[in-house]
Amino acid sequence: MAPIPPTNLSSPFTSTKITQLRTSKMQQMRNLDIQTGIYKIPRIERLFCSSTGLQDDEHDLTFHGGPDKAVHQYFPGHYPSWRSEYPESTAFEVGGFGENIVCENPLPGEGGMNERNVCIGDIYQVGDQNEGVRLQVSLPRQPCFKLNHRFSLKGFAPQTWKKSRTGWYYRVLKEGYMSVGDNMVLVERKYPQWTIERIQEYMNRDPKHLDKLEELEKIDEFGDEVKGAIKRITAKLTSESKAPEAWRDYTLIETRKQNARIKSFIFQAVGTQDAGAKIEPGSFIGLKLPNGLKRSYSIVSGFSDRFELGIALADDSRGGSSYLHQELKIGNILPFTKMTSGVPVASQASNHIFIAGGIGITAFLSHIEMYQKINFNYHFHYAVRSMDDIPFRDAIEKMGANVTIYSKAEGSRMDIPSILKNRVWNTQTYICGPSRMVSSAVIASTALGMSQDEIHYEAFQADATGDPFTVELRRSKKILKVEGDKTLLETMREAGLEVDSSCETGNCGTCKVDVCEGKVEHRGTSLLEEEKGKAMLSCVSRGVGRIVIDY
């Protein structure tokens, strides 16, 4: 078969013809427990189109449907390109993206209605003026993990916006009827400079141009999803252009006993009564105690100005958890650093497995709350000492059948190798627990051939103590002695050196330093295997004898 010539996507047009209308009922997605409306089939009859979409079409309202996403269109000329680039997938046929409208697919090289000639705010008349439908382009499609699962390709969804092959959504300005064979005629173009492709360029591929994003922010025709995304990007760019605030004071306003060892601490920013802005799920925050210690904790829930921490009283506390549990009182003020994202949201995964023990639940509670709201497929495996020892019971009860609890006192044991072995395709795994739990997961995932990007570790008991060691700073020739109860990070700071850090438990990699000579006892989870011969995490890892670092 001769290769298909590339399509000229930039050919202009003013009118096209509908060749297919497609709808579907909600169905269970292959190998998952969630429902989807992506499996649409052709309809030959005349269909009514209301403000929420075509007659008999159903949507997962988490990601699709509603007034801003009433109707989806996809350019059929993309499918040959996808088939050529991903021959291992057999699902790249018209309708594969769950589109409602399919228009004429011109001969190769003759263009068609696509992301390079459809603009935000475009208004199209479908059929006649009296009984037909009037549509307005409201959003570029923001692809979700279901496309990965639909085509059995991990990480596929981002390729759609990288290559400008997402399709687009319409809102319905005038309800009416449409049929196969109806003409779609462009009747108004308000923003000819803002094609779907150009929007994706500044929202997704190169989101660093504040002037362009501020221009997009002023377009009222955008649906709420993109309006919100643009606001978040511009807010981030604006904040990054300002000097970061090192510390901010918060008042302890409430405590809640979760079990004999774990307590919740709710803090409110000094000078405000508002909750503040949303924070990323899986975020953590650092605090400075009156005795000079610095600690980082996962944020269980909340916002930028009011949030909740869950903290366990450690048996061998070095002054952090013991101070918070035994000395901190309601009304006391503590300084906190800025909030930092710790546990990534793997939005392209089809399934999510959370494995936690004890206080490790705090790293994932905000994720699970969000995943439930947006209908992600997940299961939470949680190990506790006893059924009476379960913290955050309200949150766990909301998980329903999505949680399995393992109680040591009742003799139930979590089998991590089996959990990982039986995971479904395109699963992301998250683990937070004691060192034995993390070690078991590392061994099992390695034996199963899991890649590092399939599993994320959070260490909540970062033991940074050990034998003393000596550090030579290569650039200044200064010699530092790291005592057994101190970290390299602490020692460097005491010597007046500026060292960036964030989580200080070995998870984020912010405190990484380059190692020129010597042996390192690696701890923490954020270094890749290939990095361990030339770097170390100064917050938890320890040198053996004498090492030289590039500082």
Buried (B, 14 or more C-beta within 10 A) or exposed (E): EEEEEEBBBEBEBEEBEBBBBBBBEBEEBEEBBBBBBBBBEEBEEBBBBBEBBBBEBBBBEEBBBBBBBBBBBBBBBBBBBBBEEBEEBEBBEBBBBBBBBBBBBBEBEBBBBBBBBBBBBBBBBBBEEEEBBBBBBBBBBBBBBBBBBBBBBBEBBBBBBEBBBBBBBBBBEBBBBBBBEBBBBBEEBBBEEBBBBBBBBBBBEEBEBBEBBEBBEEBEBBBEBBBEBBEEBBEEBEEEEEEEEEEBEBBBEEBEEBBEBBBBBBBBBEEEEEBBEEBBBBBBBBBBBEEEEBBBBBBBBBBBBBBBBBBBBBEEBBBBBEBBBEEBEEEEEBBBBBBBBBBBBBBBBBBBBBBBBBBBBBBBBBBBBBBBEEBBBBBBBBBBBEEEBBBBEEBBEEBEEBBBBBBBEEEBEBBBBEBBEEBBBBBBBBBBBBEEBBEBBBEBBEEEEBEEEBBBBBBBBBEBEBEEBBBBBBEEEBEBEBEEEBBBBBBBBEBEBEBEBBBBBBBBBBBBBEBBEBEBEBBBBBBEEEBBEEBBBBBBBBBEEEBBBEB
